[in-house]
């Protein structure tokens, strides 16, 4: 079967304060703001659009797994452990809440971070094979 779904284009994130959250993503993560109104902001970061959608209090993109652990739904990738360690230090300098750098029993290292609304994200030190291949083809 041919693969019909080609890429993820947009991720929707619940936020309490659209303006404040958009400013945080631009200032702290270097996102590019492409649209904003009272109910949503559209940001571009890591080759994808993120819609920050005004939601009811207590909402986040996180979920609880079968063991009762809070999980993230998005993993960002960086190119190597050194890049991961540098980003972790940069995030700490920017006062972004980060978890410890950890090994999880697979190749590479990870850490988590949170936005002001409690949305939890992961960062992994390994670029996916598909991404590496796409970069070779575009060179």
FENLIN-V618246 format. One line per field, one symbol per residue. psi: psi as a letter, one per 30 degrees, with the letter a starting at -180 (. if undefined). Layout:
# FENLIN-V618246
psi->???
This chain:
# FENLIN-V618246
psi->kkkejelkekkkkklejeeeeeeeeeeefglkkfkkafflkkkkkhglkkjjkkllkfklgllkaffgkkllfkklklileeeeeeeeeeeeeghkjlllklkgglkalllllklfggkklkkkgkkleeeeeeeeef.
